[in-house]
Amino acid sequence: MAWLLPRLLAALLALALGGAVGFLAGAALKSADVGALIGALAGVGSVVLVDVLRAGRLLRWLRDGLDGTAPRDAGLWGELAYRIERALRAREQALAAERRRLDEFLSAIEASPNGVLLLDAEDQIAWCSAVAADHLGLDPRRDLGQPITNLVRMPAFVAYLQEGAWRDPITLTAPGGQGSLQVVVRAYGDLQKLVISQDVTERLRAEAMRRDFVANVSHEIRTPLTVLAGFVETMASLPLSEGERKRVITLMQQQTDRMQMLVSDLLSLAQLEGRPRPPTDRWVALAPLLQRAVADARTLSAGRHVIKLDETPAIELAGLEAELLSAVANLATNAVRYTPEGGEVHVAWHTRPDGAGEVEVRDTGIGIAREHLGRLTERFYRVDGSRSRDTGGTGLGLSIVKHVMQRHGGTLEIDSTPGKGSRFRLVLPAGRVRNAVAAAQVSEAAPSVPG
C-alpha cells in the first residue's frame, strides 16, 4: 500500500489547485457556481492528465519490448510498473533456468552412446542427437521438421514405426550397409514418439564369435572322443592280438594328447584374457627364451628338419616370461608342423632402428595364400582343416600369440608366399627392450643408498 499516500497527497493537491482556480474564475466571472465548476474540472483534469502521462510512459515501456527499466513514477502507476517489471524479470529468470536445465539434459543425451530422436504427432523430427543422426544418416539441424519416413526409407523401419505396437526392438542394417542398428520406439506426450537407436555391430559380432567358438570347441573335442569311444568299444567287444592292441592303445594315446593340448590352449587363452597387463619393470633374458623355444621345435621335429638359431645378443625383454616363451614356441613349433621333412626353420632376433625389437621365425614350408593372412589369428581358423589336424595343431596357437603380443604392447606381423615358406615376426616396442650389458653398467654406477 506504499502507493496510497502519494495518491492521497496528489488528490489533496489537485483539490487545492481546483479550489484556487475556481475561486479566481468565480471572481472574474462574478458567478460562484461557474467558478466551482471550473475549479472541479481543473482539479479532476490535473489528476487525469498526470495519470495519462504516467500510463503513457508505462505503455510505451511495455510496447517497446520491455527495454531498460520500468518508469520510476510515484504512486499507483509507479507501483504498478515496478510490480510488472519484477514479475517479468522473475519469469525471465525462471525461463533461463529451465533453458539451462534443458540444455544440460540435451547435452547429457548427446553424451550417450545411444542415438535419441524425438518425433511429433505427424512423425516429423522435433529433435535429433548427433549419434542418432550418424546412425540413421540424418542432419541434426537441416532435417528438423522433416517427416522421418521421407528421410529413413528402410521398409523394415517404416513398417515398425507405423505399426504402433512397439513391444520389442527391431534390428536393422545401418545406412550404407556398415554395421547393425537396434531401434526401439516409445510413445510419450500427445502422440509424440521417442526413437532410440543403438549400434549393436560389435555385440552381434561377439555373439557370433561366441557361438562359433562353442561350436568349434564342441566339434574339436567330439572328434577325438568319438575315436576314443570307438577304440574302447573295439577293445571291449573284439579279441585283439597283442600287436593290434598296442596299435589301438597308441592311437588312443594320440587322441588323448590332442584333447589335452586343446584344453591346455583353451585355458591359456582364458588366462590371457583375465590377467592384468604384464609389468614393464620385470626383465627376461632373451637368449635362454629363444633357446628353450628352439629346443621344443627340435623335439617336435625329431631330426626331420634343419632348425637354426642365430647368435642372440645380450637383450632383455620386459614382460612375463611364460607368455613370451609361449608366443615364440608356438611360432617355432608351427613352423615345424607346416614345413616338409628336410626343410629349414630359422629363428633370429633383430633390433630395429627405433629401438623396438623383433623375434623372427622363418621357414621354407608350404606357405599361406594372401587371402588367408588376415584371418590366421582367429580362433580355430584353418587354411586347410584336415591338414591342420594331421599336423597335430589345435587351431588356437596363433590366437594365443596375438593375445600375448597385444598384452605386451606389440604386434604380430606375417608374410607368406605359397610354396616358398612363411615369416612371422613378434614386434615388441622400444620400452620393453633393453641392452642387458648397458643396464648392468647403469645399475653398478648408481650411488648406493645407505640403509
Helices and strands as residue ranges (DSSP letters): H 4-29, H 32-63, H 75-111, E 115-119, E 125-128, H 130-136, H 148-151, H 155-163, E 170-173, G 175-177, E 180-188, E 192-199, H 201-237, H 242-274, E 283-285, H 286-301, E 306-309, E 315-318, H 321-337, E 344-351, E 357-363, H 370-373, H 385-391, H 397-407, E 411-417, E 421-428, G 430-432, E 433-435, H 436-445
